[in-house]
Amino acid sequence: MSLNGHLAGREPKTVLDSGGLIGELKKALAERMLNAEMAVHLDGEAQAGLSNHRNGSSPKTVLTPWSMA
């Protein structure tokens, strides 16, 4: 989606708020990074012959200096 698509229907003053577009992008980036880190971790254990796997996922809250994500 283009930047204009993400901004469509949003109040320009709220885009930089923690609940606005920037907050949503930070949350999505943090989720991707944590999922990638877990995938690398589990792949490393699998290559070492250890039995480990995901049992699903659940929502988490991460405290940041700016807000909760």
PyMOL Python script that loads the backbone (N, CA, C, O; Angstrom):
from pymol import cmd

cmd.read_pdbstr("""\
ATOM      1  N   MET A   1       0.852  -1.169   0.000  1.00  0.00           N
ATOM      2  CA  MET A   1       0.000   0.000   0.000  1.00  0.00           C
ATOM      3  C   MET A   1       0.899   1.234   0.000  1.00  0.00           C
ATOM      4  O   MET A   1       1.952   1.250   0.637  1.00  0.00           O
ATOM      5  N   SER A   2       0.481   2.235  -0.702  1.00  0.00           N
ATOM      6  CA  SER A   2       1.265   3.464  -0.786  1.00  0.00           C
ATOM      7  C   SER A   2       1.111   4.283   0.495  1.00  0.00           C
ATOM      8  O   SER A   2       0.213   4.037   1.301  1.00  0.00           O
ATOM      9  N   LEU A   3       1.982   5.238   0.662  1.00  0.00           N
ATOM     10  CA  LEU A   3       1.908   6.120   1.828  1.00  0.00           C
ATOM     11  C   LEU A   3       0.577   6.853   1.847  1.00  0.00           C
ATOM     12  O   LEU A   3      -0.033   7.000   2.906  1.00  0.00           O
ATOM     13  N   ASN A   4       0.119   7.315   0.685  1.00  0.00           N
ATOM     14  CA  ASN A   4      -1.174   7.996   0.624  1.00  0.00           C
ATOM     15  C   ASN A   4      -2.303   7.074   1.053  1.00  0.00           C
ATOM     16  O   ASN A   4      -3.268   7.517   1.676  1.00  0.00           O
ATOM     17  N   GLY A   5      -2.185   5.787   0.719  1.00  0.00           N
ATOM     18  CA  GLY A   5      -3.198   4.827   1.141  1.00  0.00           C
ATOM     19  C   GLY A   5      -3.228   4.667   2.653  1.00  0.00           C
ATOM     20  O   GLY A   5      -4.300   4.554   3.247  1.00  0.00           O
ATOM     21  N   HIS A   6      -2.064   4.656   3.270  1.00  0.00           N
ATOM     22  CA  HIS A   6      -1.995   4.545   4.729  1.00  0.00           C
ATOM     23  C   HIS A   6      -2.523   5.807   5.411  1.00  0.00           C
ATOM     24  O   HIS A   6      -3.091   5.736   6.501  1.00  0.00           O
ATOM     25  N   LEU A   7      -2.340   6.936   4.784  1.00  0.00           N
ATOM     26  CA  LEU A   7      -2.757   8.201   5.377  1.00  0.00           C
ATOM     27  C   LEU A   7      -4.222   8.526   5.113  1.00  0.00           C
ATOM     28  O   LEU A   7      -4.784   9.396   5.778  1.00  0.00           O
ATOM     29  N   ALA A   8      -4.847   7.853   4.165  1.00  0.00           N
ATOM     30  CA  ALA A   8      -6.227   8.135   3.788  1.00  0.00           C
ATOM     31  C   ALA A   8      -7.159   8.013   4.985  1.00  0.00           C
ATOM     32  O   ALA A   8      -7.128   7.013   5.703  1.00  0.00           O
ATOM     33  N   GLY A   9      -7.976   9.015   5.194  1.00  0.00           N
ATOM     34  CA  GLY A   9      -8.963   8.988   6.266  1.00  0.00           C
ATOM     35  C   GLY A   9      -8.422   9.284   7.645  1.00  0.00           C
ATOM     36  O   GLY A   9      -9.167   9.213   8.622  1.00  0.00           O
ATOM     37  N   ARG A  10      -7.155   9.612   7.753  1.00  0.00           N
ATOM     38  CA  ARG A  10      -6.563   9.925   9.066  1.00  0.00           C
ATOM     39  C   ARG A  10      -6.451  11.433   9.238  1.00  0.00           C
ATOM     40  O   ARG A  10      -6.224  12.181   8.287  1.00  0.00           O
ATOM     41  N   GLU A  11      -6.616  11.836  10.458  1.00  0.00           N
ATOM     42  CA  GLU A  11      -6.431  13.243  10.803  1.00  0.00           C
ATOM     43  C   GLU A  11      -4.929  13.514  10.818  1.00  0.00           C
ATOM     44  O   GLU A  11      -4.203  12.858  11.565  1.00  0.00           O
ATOM     45  N   PRO A  12      -4.443  14.459  10.018  1.00  0.00           N
ATOM     46  CA  PRO A  12      -2.993  14.702   9.949  1.00  0.00           C
ATOM     47  C   PRO A  12      -2.336  14.963  11.305  1.00  0.00           C
ATOM     48  O   PRO A  12      -1.174  14.608  11.503  1.00  0.00           O
ATOM     49  N   LYS A  13      -3.055  15.571  12.227  1.00  0.00           N
ATOM     50  CA  LYS A  13      -2.477  15.887  13.530  1.00  0.00           C
ATOM     51  C   LYS A  13      -2.213  14.630  14.362  1.00  0.00           C
ATOM     52  O   LYS A  13      -1.392  14.663  15.279  1.00  0.00           O
ATOM     53  N   THR A  14      -2.894  13.528  14.059  1.00  0.00           N
ATOM     54  CA  THR A  14      -2.768  12.322  14.876  1.00  0.00           C
ATOM     55  C   THR A  14      -1.818  11.289  14.281  1.00  0.00           C
ATOM     56  O   THR A  14      -1.579  10.255  14.905  1.00  0.00           O
ATOM     57  N   VAL A  15      -1.277  11.535  13.110  1.00  0.00           N
ATOM     58  CA  VAL A  15      -0.411  10.554  12.448  1.00  0.00           C
ATOM     59  C   VAL A  15       0.813  10.230  13.295  1.00  0.00           C
ATOM     60  O   VAL A  15       1.256   9.082  13.319  1.00  0.00           O
ATOM     61  N   LEU A  16       1.362  11.207  13.981  1.00  0.00           N
ATOM     62  CA  LEU A  16       2.570  10.992  14.775  1.00  0.00           C
ATOM     63  C   LEU A  16       2.279  10.554  16.209  1.00  0.00           C
ATOM     64  O   LEU A  16       3.213  10.267  16.957  1.00  0.00           O
ATOM     65  N   ASP A  17       1.015  10.497  16.609  1.00  0.00           N
ATOM     66  CA  ASP A  17       0.664  10.014  17.950  1.00  0.00           C
ATOM     67  C   ASP A  17       0.982   8.537  18.070  1.00  0.00           C
ATOM     68  O   ASP A  17       1.092   7.837  17.063  1.00  0.00           O
ATOM     69  N   SER A  18       1.131   8.057  19.304  1.00  0.00           N
ATOM     70  CA  SER A  18       1.453   6.639  19.505  1.00  0.00           C
ATOM     71  C   SER A  18       0.363   5.729  18.958  1.00  0.00           C
ATOM     72  O   SER A  18       0.658   4.608  18.544  1.00  0.00           O
ATOM     73  N   GLY A  19      -0.870   6.172  18.946  1.00  0.00           N
ATOM     74  CA  GLY A  19      -1.963   5.380  18.397  1.00  0.00           C
ATOM     75  C   GLY A  19      -2.190   5.633  16.917  1.00  0.00           C
ATOM     76  O   GLY A  19      -3.072   5.026  16.309  1.00  0.00           O
ATOM     77  N   GLY A  20      -1.401   6.523  16.334  1.00  0.00           N
ATOM     78  CA  GLY A  20      -1.549   6.849  14.919  1.00  0.00           C
ATOM     79  C   GLY A  20      -0.712   5.940  14.039  1.00  0.00           C
ATOM     80  O   GLY A  20      -0.285   4.864  14.457  1.00  0.00           O
ATOM     81  N   LEU A  21      -0.489   6.384  12.831  1.00  0.00           N
ATOM     82  CA  LEU A  21       0.235   5.593  11.839  1.00  0.00           C
ATOM     83  C   LEU A  21       1.632   5.221  12.322  1.00  0.00           C
ATOM     84  O   LEU A  21       2.052   4.075  12.158  1.00  0.00           O
ATOM     85  N   ILE A  22       2.349   6.153  12.907  1.00  0.00           N
ATOM     86  CA  ILE A  22       3.711   5.870  13.365  1.00  0.00           C
ATOM     87  C   ILE A  22       3.690   4.790  14.440  1.00  0.00           C
ATOM     88  O   ILE A  22       4.532   3.893  14.425  1.00  0.00           O
ATOM     89  N   GLY A  23       2.752   4.860  15.360  1.00  0.00           N
ATOM     90  CA  GLY A  23       2.629   3.843  16.396  1.00  0.00           C
ATOM     91  C   GLY A  23       2.319   2.471  15.815  1.00  0.00           C
ATOM     92  O   GLY A  23       2.867   1.462  16.259  1.00  0.00           O
ATOM     93  N   GLU A  24       1.437   2.440  14.819  1.00  0.00           N
ATOM     94  CA  GLU A  24       1.098   1.173  14.170  1.00  0.00           C
ATOM     95  C   GLU A  24       2.306   0.590  13.446  1.00  0.00           C
ATOM     96  O   GLU A  24       2.537  -0.618  13.489  1.00  0.00           O
ATOM     97  N   LEU A  25       3.077   1.450  12.778  1.00  0.00           N
ATOM     98  CA  LEU A  25       4.269   0.978  12.072  1.00  0.00           C
ATOM     99  C   LEU A  25       5.322   0.457  13.047  1.00  0.00           C
ATOM    100  O   LEU A  25       5.968  -0.553  12.770  1.00  0.00           O
ATOM    101  N   LYS A  26       5.504   1.132  14.185  1.00  0.00           N
ATOM    102  CA  LYS A  26       6.452   0.665  15.206  1.00  0.00           C
ATOM    103  C   LYS A  26       6.043  -0.707  15.725  1.00  0.00           C
ATOM    104  O   LYS A  26       6.884  -1.591  15.892  1.00  0.00           O
ATOM    105  N   LYS A  27       4.749  -0.882  15.980  1.00  0.00           N
ATOM    106  CA  LYS A  27       4.252  -2.155  16.488  1.00  0.00           C
ATOM    107  C   LYS A  27       4.470  -3.263  15.463  1.00  0.00           C
ATOM    108  O   LYS A  27       4.936  -4.347  15.813  1.00  0.00           O
ATOM    109  N   ALA A  28       4.141  -3.002  14.213  1.00  0.00           N
ATOM    110  CA  ALA A  28       4.309  -4.010  13.163  1.00  0.00           C
ATOM    111  C   ALA A  28       5.781  -4.380  13.001  1.00  0.00           C
ATOM    112  O   ALA A  28       6.104  -5.554  12.817  1.00  0.00           O
ATOM    113  N   LEU A  29       6.668  -3.403  13.065  1.00  0.00           N
ATOM    114  CA  LEU A  29       8.099  -3.664  12.940  1.00  0.00           C
ATOM    115  C   LEU A  29       8.603  -4.496  14.119  1.00  0.00           C
ATOM    116  O   LEU A  29       9.371  -5.439  13.927  1.00  0.00           O
ATOM    117  N   ALA A  30       8.180  -4.155  15.330  1.00  0.00           N
ATOM    118  CA  ALA A  30       8.604  -4.919  16.510  1.00  0.00           C
ATOM    119  C   ALA A  30       8.125  -6.369  16.418  1.00  0.00           C
ATOM    120  O   ALA A  30       8.871  -7.288  16.756  1.00  0.00           O
ATOM    121  N   GLU A  31       6.891  -6.578  15.964  1.00  0.00           N
ATOM    122  CA  GLU A  31       6.374  -7.938  15.821  1.00  0.00           C
ATOM    123  C   GLU A  31       7.180  -8.730  14.799  1.00  0.00           C
ATOM    124  O   GLU A  31       7.502  -9.895  15.032  1.00  0.00           O
ATOM    125  N   ARG A  32       7.508  -8.110  13.675  1.00  0.00           N
ATOM    126  CA  ARG A  32       8.310  -8.791  12.655  1.00  0.00           C
ATOM    127  C   ARG A  32       9.688  -9.152  13.179  1.00  0.00           C
ATOM    128  O   ARG A  32      10.180 -10.254  12.936  1.00  0.00           O
ATOM    129  N   MET A  33      10.314  -8.223  13.902  1.00  0.00           N
ATOM    130  CA  MET A  33      11.651  -8.482  14.431  1.00  0.00           C
ATOM    131  C   MET A  33      11.618  -9.627  15.445  1.00  0.00           C
ATOM    132  O   MET A  33      12.476 -10.509  15.407  1.00  0.00           O
ATOM    133  N   LEU A  34      10.646  -9.621  16.342  1.00  0.00           N
ATOM    134  CA  LEU A  34      10.567 -10.673  17.357  1.00  0.00           C
ATOM    135  C   LEU A  34      10.248 -12.024  16.729  1.00  0.00           C
ATOM    136  O   LEU A  34      10.790 -13.040  17.161  1.00  0.00           O
ATOM    137  N   ASN A  35       9.382 -12.059  15.722  1.00  0.00           N
ATOM    138  CA  ASN A  35       9.089 -13.320  15.037  1.00  0.00           C
ATOM    139  C   ASN A  35      10.315 -13.839  14.295  1.00  0.00           C
ATOM    140  O   ASN A  35      10.577 -15.042  14.297  1.00  0.00           O
ATOM    141  N   ALA A  36      11.065 -12.946  13.662  1.00  0.00           N
ATOM    142  CA  ALA A  36      12.282 -13.362  12.959  1.00  0.00           C
ATOM    143  C   ALA A  36      13.318 -13.888  13.946  1.00  0.00           C
ATOM    144  O   ALA A  36      13.981 -14.890  13.679  1.00  0.00           O
ATOM    145  N   GLU A  37      13.456 -13.214  15.084  1.00  0.00           N
ATOM    146  CA  GLU A  37      14.404 -13.664  16.102  1.00  0.00           C
ATOM    147  C   GLU A  37      14.031 -15.055  16.611  1.00  0.00           C
ATOM    148  O   GLU A  37      14.906 -15.901  16.795  1.00  0.00           O
ATOM    149  N   MET A  38      12.746 -15.298  16.838  1.00  0.00           N
ATOM    150  CA  MET A  38      12.308 -16.605  17.309  1.00  0.00           C
ATOM    151  C   MET A  38      12.548 -17.670  16.243  1.00  0.00           C
ATOM    152  O   MET A  38      12.962 -18.783  16.566  1.00  0.00           O
ATOM    153  N   ALA A  39      12.293 -17.343  14.983  1.00  0.00           N
ATOM    154  CA  ALA A  39      12.513 -18.302  13.899  1.00  0.00           C
ATOM    155  C   ALA A  39      13.988 -18.691  13.815  1.00  0.00           C
ATOM    156  O   ALA A  39      14.307 -19.869  13.656  1.00  0.00           O
ATOM    157  N   VAL A  40      14.881 -17.724  13.919  1.00  0.00           N
ATOM    158  CA  VAL A  40      16.316 -18.008  13.881  1.00  0.00           C
ATOM    159  C   VAL A  40      16.719 -18.853  15.083  1.00  0.00           C
ATOM    160  O   VAL A  40      17.501 -19.795  14.953  1.00  0.00           O
ATOM    161  N   HIS A  41      16.193 -18.520  16.236  1.00  0.00           N
ATOM    162  CA  HIS A  41      16.497 -19.269  17.456  1.00  0.00           C
ATOM    163  C   HIS A  41      16.063 -20.734  17.315  1.00  0.00           C
ATOM    164  O   HIS A  41      16.833 -21.646  17.615  1.00  0.00           O
ATOM    165  N   LEU A  42      14.826 -20.949  16.857  1.00  0.00           N
ATOM    166  CA  LEU A  42      14.319 -22.316  16.731  1.00  0.00           C
ATOM    167  C   LEU A  42      15.042 -23.079  15.633  1.00  0.00           C
ATOM    168  O   LEU A  42      15.270 -24.281  15.771  1.00  0.00           O
ATOM    169  N   ASP A  43      15.408 -22.406  14.543  1.00  0.00           N
ATOM    170  CA  ASP A  43      16.170 -23.075  13.482  1.00  0.00           C
ATOM    171  C   ASP A  43      17.531 -23.523  13.997  1.00  0.00           C
ATOM    172  O   ASP A  43      17.992 -24.616  13.668  1.00  0.00           O
ATOM    173  N   GLY A  44      18.174 -22.682  14.804  1.00  0.00           N
ATOM    174  CA  GLY A  44      19.478 -23.036  15.363  1.00  0.00           C
ATOM    175  C   GLY A  44      19.388 -24.243  16.270  1.00  0.00           C
ATOM    176  O   GLY A  44      20.255 -25.116  16.237  1.00  0.00           O
ATOM    177  N   GLU A  45      18.345 -24.301  17.080  1.00  0.00           N
ATOM    178  CA  GLU A  45      18.172 -25.453  17.964  1.00  0.00           C
ATOM    179  C   GLU A  45      17.857 -26.715  17.165  1.00  0.00           C
ATOM    180  O   GLU A  45      18.322 -27.801  17.511  1.00  0.00           O
ATOM    181  N   ALA A  46      17.071 -26.579  16.102  1.00  0.00           N
ATOM    182  CA  ALA A  46      16.740 -27.741  15.271  1.00  0.00           C
ATOM    183  C   ALA A  46      17.995 -28.284  14.605  1.00  0.00           C
ATOM    184  O   ALA A  46      18.167 -29.500  14.517  1.00  0.00           O
ATOM    185  N   GLN A  47      18.871 -27.408  14.135  1.00  0.00           N
ATOM    186  CA  GLN A  47      20.115 -27.847  13.503  1.00  0.00           C
ATOM    187  C   GLN A  47      21.049 -28.505  14.511  1.00  0.00           C
ATOM    188  O   GLN A  47      21.857 -29.357  14.142  1.00  0.00           O
ATOM    189  N   ALA A  48      20.947 -28.121  15.773  1.00  0.00           N
ATOM    190  CA  ALA A  48      21.777 -28.715  16.823  1.00  0.00           C
ATOM    191  C   ALA A  48      21.183 -30.037  17.324  1.00  0.00           C
ATOM    192  O   ALA A  48      21.744 -30.684  18.208  1.00  0.00           O
ATOM    193  N   GLY A  49      20.040 -30.428  16.747  1.00  0.00           N
ATOM    194  CA  GLY A  49      19.425 -31.690  17.132  1.00  0.00           C
ATOM    195  C   GLY A  49      18.523 -31.593  18.349  1.00  0.00           C
ATOM    196  O   GLY A  49      18.078 -32.617  18.867  1.00  0.00           O
ATOM    197  N   LEU A  50      18.247 -30.395  18.810  1.00  0.00           N
ATOM    198  CA  LEU A  50      17.360 -30.220  19.957  1.00  0.00           C
ATOM    199  C   LEU A  50      15.913 -30.142  19.480  1.00  0.00           C
ATOM    200  O   LEU A  50      15.639 -29.596  18.412  1.00  0.00           O
ATOM    201  N   SER A  51      15.006 -30.674  20.253  1.00  0.00           N
ATOM    202  CA  SER A  51      13.597 -30.646  19.894  1.00  0.00           C
ATOM    203  C   SER A  51      12.954 -29.419  20.528  1.00  0.00           C
ATOM    204  O   SER A  51      12.830 -29.333  21.750  1.00  0.00           O
ATOM    205  N   ASN A  52      12.555 -28.491  19.703  1.00  0.00           N
ATOM    206  CA  ASN A  52      11.894 -27.295  20.186  1.00  0.00           C
ATOM    207  C   ASN A  52      10.964 -26.818  19.084  1.00  0.00           C
ATOM    208  O   ASN A  52      11.262 -26.990  17.902  1.00  0.00           O
ATOM    209  N   HIS A  53       9.859 -26.230  19.454  1.00  0.00           N
ATOM    210  CA  HIS A  53       8.907 -25.727  18.475  1.00  0.00           C
ATOM    211  C   HIS A  53       8.009 -24.681  19.107  1.00  0.00           C
ATOM    212  O   HIS A  53       7.997 -24.489  20.322  1.00  0.00           O
ATOM    213  N   ARG A  54       7.269 -24.023  18.259  1.00  0.00           N
ATOM    214  CA  ARG A  54       6.304 -23.041  18.751  1.00  0.00           C
ATOM    215  C   ARG A  54       5.020 -23.757  19.129  1.00  0.00           C
ATOM    216  O   ARG A  54       4.595 -24.698  18.459  1.00  0.00           O
ATOM    217  N   ASN A  55       4.420 -23.308  20.190  1.00  0.00           N
ATOM    218  CA  ASN A  55       3.120 -23.836  20.595  1.00  0.00           C
ATOM    219  C   ASN A  55       2.026 -22.824  20.284  1.00  0.00           C
ATOM    220  O   ASN A  55       1.012 -22.762  20.980  1.00  0.00           O
ATOM    221  N   GLY A  56       2.233 -22.040  19.248  1.00  0.00           N
ATOM    222  CA  GLY A  56       1.287 -20.983  18.921  1.00  0.00           C
ATOM    223  C   GLY A  56       1.838 -19.651  19.350  1.00  0.00           C
ATOM    224  O   GLY A  56       3.024 -19.535  19.659  1.00  0.00           O
ATOM    225  N   SER A  57       1.008 -18.661  19.372  1.00  0.00           N
ATOM    226  CA  SER A  57       1.438 -17.338  19.802  1.00  0.00           C
ATOM    227  C   SER A  57       0.289 -16.655  20.519  1.00  0.00           C
ATOM    228  O   SER A  57      -0.875 -17.019  20.352  1.00  0.00           O
ATOM    229  N   SER A  58       0.627 -15.682  21.300  1.00  0.00           N
ATOM    230  CA  SER A  58      -0.379 -14.906  22.015  1.00  0.00           C
ATOM    231  C   SER A  58       0.073 -13.458  22.036  1.00  0.00           C
ATOM    232  O   SER A  58       1.267 -13.180  21.931  1.00  0.00           O
ATOM    233  N   PRO A  59      -0.861 -12.539  22.168  1.00  0.00           N
ATOM    234  CA  PRO A  59      -0.495 -11.123  22.174  1.00  0.00           C
ATOM    235  C   PRO A  59       0.397 -10.787  23.369  1.00  0.00           C
ATOM    236  O   PRO A  59       0.209 -11.313  24.466  1.00  0.00           O
ATOM    237  N   LYS A  60       1.344  -9.927  23.144  1.00  0.00           N
ATOM    238  CA  LYS A  60       2.257  -9.463  24.199  1.00  0.00           C
ATOM    239  C   LYS A  60       2.207  -7.937  24.241  1.00  0.00           C
ATOM    240  O   LYS A  60       1.833  -7.290  23.263  1.00  0.00           O
ATOM    241  N   THR A  61       2.582  -7.384  25.363  1.00  0.00           N
ATOM    242  CA  THR A  61       2.715  -5.939  25.504  1.00  0.00           C
ATOM    243  C   THR A  61       4.168  -5.625  25.771  1.00  0.00           C
ATOM    244  O   THR A  61       4.772  -6.175  26.692  1.00  0.00           O
ATOM    245  N   VAL A  62       4.731  -4.741  24.966  1.00  0.00           N
ATOM    246  CA  VAL A  62       6.122  -4.344  25.116  1.00  0.00           C
ATOM    247  C   VAL A  62       6.141  -2.880  25.536  1.00  0.00           C
ATOM    248  O   VAL A  62       5.562  -2.025  24.865  1.00  0.00           O
ATOM    249  N   LEU A  63       6.801  -2.600  26.634  1.00  0.00           N
ATOM    250  CA  LEU A  63       6.923  -1.211  27.095  1.00  0.00           C
ATOM    251  C   LEU A  63       8.114  -0.562  26.421  1.00  0.00           C
ATOM    252  O   LEU A  63       9.220  -1.102  26.444  1.00  0.00           O
ATOM    253  N   THR A  64       7.890   0.586  25.825  1.00  0.00           N
ATOM    254  CA  THR A  64       8.954   1.340  25.173  1.00  0.00           C
ATOM    255  C   THR A  64       9.041   2.705  25.838  1.00  0.00           C
ATOM    256  O   THR A  64       8.148   3.081  26.599  1.00  0.00           O
ATOM    257  N   PRO A  65      10.101   3.448  25.562  1.00  0.00           N
ATOM    258  CA  PRO A  65      10.173   4.804  26.133  1.00  0.00           C
ATOM    259  C   PRO A  65       9.042   5.706  25.641  1.00  0.00           C
ATOM    260  O   PRO A  65       8.740   6.718  26.274  1.00  0.00           O
ATOM    261  N   TRP A  66       8.421   5.352  24.526  1.00  0.00           N
ATOM    262  CA  TRP A  66       7.410   6.204  23.923  1.00  0.00           C
ATOM    263  C   TRP A  66       6.009   5.779  24.296  1.00  0.00           C
ATOM    264  O   TRP A  66       5.138   6.626  24.495  1.00  0.00           O
ATOM    265  N   SER A  67       5.772   4.468  24.396  1.00  0.00           N
ATOM    266  CA  SER A  67       4.428   3.979  24.694  1.00  0.00           C
ATOM    267  C   SER A  67       4.458   2.465  24.837  1.00  0.00           C
ATOM    268  O   SER A  67       5.522   1.846  24.839  1.00  0.00           O
ATOM    269  N   MET A  68       3.277   1.884  24.956  1.00  0.00           N
ATOM    270  CA  MET A  68       3.165   0.432  24.937  1.00  0.00           C
ATOM    271  C   MET A  68       2.873   0.013  23.509  1.00  0.00           C
ATOM    272  O   MET A  68       2.072   0.654  22.829  1.00  0.00           O
ATOM    273  N   ALA A  69       3.509  -1.052  23.044  1.00  0.00           N
ATOM    274  CA  ALA A  69       3.261  -1.552  21.684  1.00  0.00           C
ATOM    275  C   ALA A  69       2.674  -2.936  21.767  1.00  0.00           C
ATOM    276  O   ALA A  69       2.388  -3.547  20.738  1.00  0.00           O
TER     277      ALA A  69
END
""", "prot")
cmd.dss("prot")
cmd.show_as("cartoon", "prot")
cmd.util.cbc("prot")
cmd.orient("prot")
